Amino acid sequence: MTPSRTVHRILGWLLAAAWALSFPLFSALEPHRLWGWCAAAGYLGAALATGLGRRREALAAALLGAVALPLVWLVLTGQGQSEVTVIERSGRLLLESGRLYVDRPARVEEYTPYLPGMALLGLPRALLGGDGGGWPVRLLGDARIWCAAVLFGCLWAARRVLGGVRPALPAVLVASPVVALPLAVSGVDLPLAGLCCLALAAAAAGRPVLAGAALAGACALKWTALPAVAVVAALLAVCRGGRAVARCGLVAAAGTALLVLPGALLQPGELWRQVFAFPTGRAEVETPASSPLPGRLLAELGTWGWYLTVGLLAVGGLAVALSLLVRPPRTLVAAAERLALGLTLAFLLAPAGRFGYLALPLLLAVWARSAAVPGTSRIVTGSFRTLRTRRAERSAEGPGEGPAEGPAEGPAAGRGTRFA
């Protein structure tokens, strides 16, 4: 490792440590404070190990301090953000009565701002019988564990679809605050991120049915997954044409309806009140998502401010949609970055939000760059061979044979080939 790269790594760990220390200094939430102390110690140990030339020990220190220790302690002691309890309550209600939402909630804790699919991640706790079984039940039933399982499972599947040999998610990214913090304290956005990554990977590989299934899972968790539908459709249209888009859309619509409609038909009023009105600040109880983002600040100015931020949000969504029509993404990285841009605008301009929401678009962008096949910047529809491989094949064929220089693009590219 060159000296400059070592310095950059040390600075990165020190910056992560400073960020972690801000939680025990400024946060009033005990799980965040605990994570901050543990993570800061791990990141400082990682910086020290990096300075001594111990890269593996540095990564181990960061993973231990920022992920393993706080996650295990918080799970076994039953601590975490309220989202964990909300998901597990939904699973219990689903198992006991088939319902998902508390009728006429009077307190913030009684609201469930998620679509019915999220209740499935709370079923393990209900099936294992709550906390009566000791630490194995606490560990295996905690919703955070299953949220993480969905994330890593989807990223493993995405790697297989892409045919890559790189890790499903770089360990340094897992150790970073982008993943480590939500993994330890709530986990609620992790399954959404994993399913969006899988949908993008499937679309890039020309697998419309798999892309539609992943989109169905994402759209059944949170309605903020809807921008992923447009981005995946645009990528599929470029790579495989309109028929693939139709197949993806049909699977996505059918899967979402299967997961959402039963709960929506059983409690339509509560679904609207808790899933749509509450997160946007229009319910009887104020949402705790009150970070001073632009949309929140405008909404606090009164009714006209709320309508203004909603209008700006619609304009931002329209701008991203037009960009997909005028210049659709042609690579996995471009599609992930376009989705990250759309989600960032949505989170910044929403009437209510948290800084933590921005971890989702950051994770999408970083994952796409780490998952891209080395040696190529463009998708070859129907396969993921690199330019180096294609040129070697042309050299073996001899002069005058083989396809023209450059990777194939467009719906017709790769016809007759089958993705391995």
N, C-alpha and C positions, 0 to 999 in steps of 0.2 A: 504494500500500500504506500503510495507517495505521501510525503509530508503534508502537502496541501489537502489531500483527501482525508488524512487523519485529523487535521485541524477542523475540517468541515464536519466530520462525524462528531467530534467532541463538542463543537458548537451546537450541533443539532440536539445532542443529548442534554446539554445544559439548558437550551431553550425549552425542551420538553419538561425538564425539572422545574424551571421557573413557572411554566404554565401550571404544572401540578401543584406547586406551592400556593398558587393564587386561590385554590379551593379552600384549604384550611384557614386562610387569612380572610377571605371575603364571603364564603358560602355559609348559609345557615343550616344547610342540610347535612346531617351527620354522615350518611353514606358517602357524600362527596368529600367531606373533610377527611374521612378515613382513607378514601382512595388517594387523596392528594398527598398525605403523609407517606403512604406506602410507595406510591409511584415516584415521588420526588427522590426518595432514598434509592429506588431501583435505577432511576435515570442518572443520578449522581455516581452510583457504582458503575454504570455503563460508561460514563464519560471517563472515569478513572481507568477502567480496564482498557478502553480504547487508546488512551494515552500510553499505556504500557504495551500496546501492540497485541492485546488479547481480544480479538473480535468476537469469538464464540462466547467467551466469558462475559463480554459486554452485553451481548444479546440475551444471554441467560439471566443476567442481573435485571435487565429491563423487563423481561417477561415475568420473572419472579415477583418483582416489586409492583409492576403496574397491572398485572393480570392475575396470576395464580393466588398470591396471598390475599389481596382484597376480595377477589371473587369468592374464594372458599370461605373466608371469614364471614362475609356478608350473607352468603347463602346459608351457612350453618347456624348463624345467629338470627336469621329471619329478617335482616335489614335490607333496605333497598328503596328505590323511588316508588311512589304510589302506583306507577304503571304495572309493576310486578303483581301487586295485590289485585289490581283491576282485571288483568288477564286471567289470573287464577280464579277470581270470582266468576268471570264469564264462563269458564270451563265448568265450574261447579253448578251454576244455574242451568247450563246446557244439559248436563248429566241428570240433574234432578227434575227439571221441568220442561226442558226443550226451549226455554226462553234465554235471552242473552243479556237483557238490560233490566236494571232496577226501574220499576214503575214510578214515575213522578219523583225523580231524585231531588233531594233538598240540599245536599252538600256536595262539595267538589268531589269528595271521595266516592260518591255514589254514581258518578258519571262514567260511562264507558265510551270514549271517543274513537272507537275502532269498529270496523266492519265485522260481520259475523265470523269470517275466517280466522280472526285472531283468537277466538275462543278455543280453537283446537289446540293451541299452544298451552292453554290452561288446563286441559283435560288430564294430563299426567298427575297433577297434584290432586285433582278430585278422585281419580281412579285409585291412587295410592292411599287415600284416606286422610289427607291433611298432614298435620305434624305429629300424629301419635306414634309413628313408627321409628322415631329417632333420626339420627343423622343420615342414614341411607335414603329415607323418604324425603327429608329436606333437600338432599342433593339431587336425587333423581326426579323429584316433583317440581323443582323450582323452574318457573317459566323462563328465566334467563338462560338456563342450560339448554332448553329446547330452542330458544331463539338463536343461540349460538350454533346449535346443531344444524338448523336450517341454513344459516349463513355459510358455514363451512361445507355442508353437503352440496349446496348449490354451486359454490365456487369449485369444488372438486368435479362436479358434473360439467361445469363450463370448461374447465381445463381439458377434460376428456373430449368434449365436443370440438374444441379448437385444435386438438391433436398436439398440444404443447407439452413440453417436458419441464417447464418451470413450475415452482410451487403454486398451489391454488391461490394462496394469499401469502405474500412475503412475510416472514416472521417479524421483520422490523416494522411492518405496517400494523401487525397485530399488537406489537408492543407499544406502538405510538398512542397518544391520547385519542386519536381519531377512532380507534377501535377499542382500546383498553378501557376507557371510561364508560362508554355505553354498555360494554360487555359486563363490567363489574356491577354497575348500579341499576341498570334497567333492561337493556337488551332489546327494547321494543322496535327499534328501527333496523336491527340487524337482519331479520328475515326478509324485510322489504328490499334491503340492499342486495342480498344474495339472489333473490328472485329476479330483480332487475338485471343483474349481471348475467344470470343464466339466459334470460330472454335476449339480451344483446348478443351474447356469444352464439346462441342458436340461430338468430337472424343472420349474423355474419357468416355462419357456416352453411346457410341455406337449409335450415331445418325449421320450417314454418310451424309444424304441429307442436314441436317442443317449445318453440318461442311462444306460441299461443297458450300452452299449458302453464308456462312460467308467468306470463302476464295475468292469467286467470288467478293464480295464487296470489300475486302481488296486489291485484285490484280487489281481492276479497279481504285483504288486511287493512289497507288504508286508501282513501280516495286520492291521496297525493301520488299514487302510482299511475294515475291517468296520463301524465305527460310521457311516460315510458311507452305507452301504446302508440302514440304518434311517431316517436323516434324509431321504434322497432319497425313500424309499417313503412316508414321512409327508407330505412336501410334494406328491408326486404324488397321493396319496389325496385331499387337500383340493382340489387344482386340477382333477384329471381323473377321479377315481374309481378303483374297484377294478380295472377292466379295464386301465387304464394301468399300475397297479402290477404286475399280472400280466405284462404285456408287458415291462416294465423288468426284472422279476425273471428272466424266462425268458432274455432276452438276456444279462443279467449272469451268470447261472449257466452258460449255455452257453459264453460267452466265457472265463470264468475256468477252466472245466474244460478247454477247448481249450489254454489257455496253461500250466496247472499240472499237469494229470493226467499227461502224458508223463514229466515229471521226477519226479513223485511215485511213479509205478509203477516207474520205473527205479531209483530210490534212495530208497525209503520210509523206511528207518532214518536215513539221513543228513539227509533233509529234516526229520524230526522232531527229530533231535539238534541241527541247526544253525539251523533257522528258529524253533523253538519253545522247546526246552530251553535253548539257549545264551543268548538274549536275556533269559530270565526267571531266569537264575542257577542252572539245574539241570543244566548240562552238566559234564563232567570239567574243563574249563578255565573259569576265571572271566572273565566279560565285562568289557571295559574301560569299559562305560557305568556309571560309579560316582559320578555327581554326588550330593551329599548331599540328595536329595529325600526326602520323607516315606516313600515305599514302600521305598526303598533302606535308609534308616536302620532301619526296622522289620525288614527281611529280615536285616540284619546281627546281630540279636539271637538268631538261631538258627532251628531248624526251625519252632518255634511262631510266630516273628515272620514267617517267609516265608508260612506259611498264613494268618496274620492279615492281611497286606497283600493277599494274593490274595482273601481274603474281603471286605475293604474295596473292592477293585477291582470285585468282582462286585456289591456293593451299589451302588456308584456307577454302574455300567453299568445296573443295574436301575432306578435312580432316573431316569436320563436316558431310558430306554425308556418308563417310565410317563409321563414328561412329554410324550413324543411322542404317546401315546395320549390323555391328558387334554387337552392343549393343543398340538395339532400346529402347526408353523410354517406361516404363510400367505404369507410373503414370502421373497424371496431372502435378504434381510438376516437375517431371523429364523432361517431354516434354517441359514445359515452360522454364525451365532452359537451355535445349539444344537449344531452339530457341533463348533465350537471348544471349547465347554464340555465336551462329552463327551471330546474328545481331551485337553484339559487335565487332567481328572480321571484319565484313563488314564495319562498320563505322570507325574503327581505320585504316583500310588499304585502304579505298576508296581514290581516287586522290583528292577529295574535301569533306569536311565535317565540322560539327560543334560539339562542346562539347554537345550542347543541344540534339543532336540525341541520345546520350547514355541514356537519360531518358526513352526511349521506352523499351529497354531490362530490365532496372531496374524495370519499372512498371510491366512488364510481370512476372518477378520472384517474386516480392512482392505480386502481386495479386494472383498468383497461391497458394502460401503458406497460404494466408488469406482465400482463397476460398475452400481449401481442407477440406473434411468432418472430423470433430474431431474424434479421436479414431482409425483412420486407416491410414496406409501409403501406401496401395496398392489398386489398382482399382479392384473391383469385377465386372467383365464384366456382363452387364445386370442389375446390381443394384448397389447401393451405401450403402449397409448395413455395419455396422461396425463389427469388430471382436467380440465386446461385444455382439451385437445382435445375431450373428451367434452362439456364445457359449451358450447364453441363450436358443436359439431354440434347440440346441443339448441336453441341460440339460432337457428340457421339453420332448424331445422324449425318453429319457432314455438311458442307456448304450447300446452300440453296434449299435445304430441307427445314422442316419445322415451322412453327408459327413466327409471326413478326415480333420484333423486339418489344419488350415491355409486357406487363401483366395484363391479362384479359380483364375487361370491365363490361358492365351492362348485363341485362337479362339474358342475352344470348350466350354470354361467355360460359365456357365449361359445359355446354350441352353435350350429352353423351358420356360425361364423366360422372363418377359417383364419389361422394365424399367418403373418405376412409375413416 
